[in-house]
Amino acid sequence: MAAGRTVKDIMSKDCVTVTLQDNVYEIAVKMKQHDIGFVAVVEGKKLIGVVTDRDLVVRGYAEKKSGSTAVEEVITTNIATIDPSMSIEEAAKVMAKDQIRRLPVVENGELVGVVAIGDLAVRGNFEDEAGEALSRISSDKTLVGSSK
C-alpha cells in the first residue's frame, strides 16, 4: 500500500442524502433509483444520522408504518463517523470493531463522503489484522437470521 493513503483517497464523494422533511417512501425510492441500501440524513451539510434498508424494514414496515412516516421514526443517530485524513487501515479497524459496512466521512460536522467495506477491499491493501476483521463482518452478518 502506498504510504500515507487516507480515507479521502478512496471515499465516495457523491453521497445520496435526505433531510428530516423527507419520508420513508422517498427514502425507499432513492435507494431503488441509486441501487443502494444506505442514505445519509443531513441538515444543510451537517450529518445528523443515517437510514439503512434494514432501518426501513425493522423500524418502518415491521412496525406497520406508512410510506408517509417521517425520517425521524426510522433514522439511526448514534453512528460512527471518520475523518477524511484517517488512514485506510484505521478506517478498516473502525468498521471491524463496530461491524459496519458503510462509514460516513465527516469534516467539521459536515458530510464529505462515505467509505464502504468494498472500497477498502478493492482499493486498499491493509494489514492482515484489519483484513481478517473485515472478512469476519461479512461472514458474521450472513449468520444473522439463519435458521440455526
N, C-alpha and C positions, 0 to 999 in steps of 0.2 A: 504494500500500500504506500502511496506517495506520502511522505512526511507532511504533517500539518493539514491533512484533508479534514474538512469540517462539515457539519450538517448543512451549512449554506451551499456547499458544493453539490449535494445530492437531493436536497428538498424540492418538492413540487411547489412552485410559486402560484400556480393557477388554482386557488382554493375555491371550492363551491361553498357558499355561505348562505345562511338565512338569518333573519332577525327575530326578535320576540313578537313582532307583528305578524309573522307567518304562522301557518297552522300545519297540522300533521299531514294533511293531504298534499300541501305544497312541498313539504319535505320529501314525501314519497315520490312525487313527480320529478323533483330534482335528482333524486337517487336513480330513478329509472332513466331519465334523459342522459345522465353522465355515467351510468353504469358504475355507481359507487355505493358503498354502504356506510358512509361517514360524512357528516356535514357539520361544519363549524358554525356556531351561533355567535354573531357579533353584534355589537352596538357601535355603529360607526366602524372603526377598525379594531376596536377593543374586543378581544376574545372573552366571551362570558360563559361558554360551555360548548358541548358537542351533542349531536344526536346521531346514534348509530341505527342501523337497520334493526338490531336487537332491541334497542330502546323503544323503537316504534312498536315492535311486537309485544314486548313484556309490559311496558307502561301504557301503551296505546290500545292495540287491538285486543290483547288478553284481558284488559280492563274494560272492554266494550266501549272505548272512547270513539267518537265520531271523527270524520275527516276534518271537521271544523275545530277540533280540540287545539288549544294553544300550545305553542312550542314549550312553554314553561312547564307543562304537565309531563313532558317526556324527556326533557333536557337532563344531561349529566353535567353538573357544575364543578364537582371536585375532581379535576383532571390533572394529570401530569403534563407538563409542558417542558420544552427545552429551548435553549438559546441557540441562535444560528452559528455562534462561534464555538459551540461544543464539538468535541471530536466525534467522529463517526463511531469509534469504539465506545465512548461514553454513552452515546445515544442508544447503542445496542444493549448496553448494560441496563439502562433505564427501562427499555422495552421488556427485557428479560425479567427484571425484578418485578415489574408491575404486570407482567403478562399481557401486554397490549400490542396491537398490530399497527396502530397509527398514532402518531405523536405530533400534536400541534407545535409549530415553531413560533415562539413569541419573542418580540424585542420591544422593550419598554411598554409591555402590556398589550401591544398590537400584534395581531396575527400576520405573520410574514410568509408562512409556508406550512407544509405538512410533510413529515417523513413517514413512509410506510415500511413495513417489515421487508417488502420486496425491494425497496430502494437500497436497503442495506445489503441484501443478499446479492443483488445484481451489480451494484456499483462499488461495494466496499469489500475488501478482503481484511476482515478484522480478526483479532486473536481467537484461538480455538475456544477459549473460555466463553467469549461472547457468542460465538457461532453455535456452540453446543447449547447455550441457554436459549438462544432464539429458536433452535430446532425443537427444544422442549416445549416452547409456547405452542408451536404448530401441532405437535403430537398430543399435548395435554388437551388442547381445545377440541380435538376430534373425539375425545372420550366423553365430553360433556353431552349429556342427553342420550348416551348409548343405553342399551337395554341391560347392561351389566349391573 
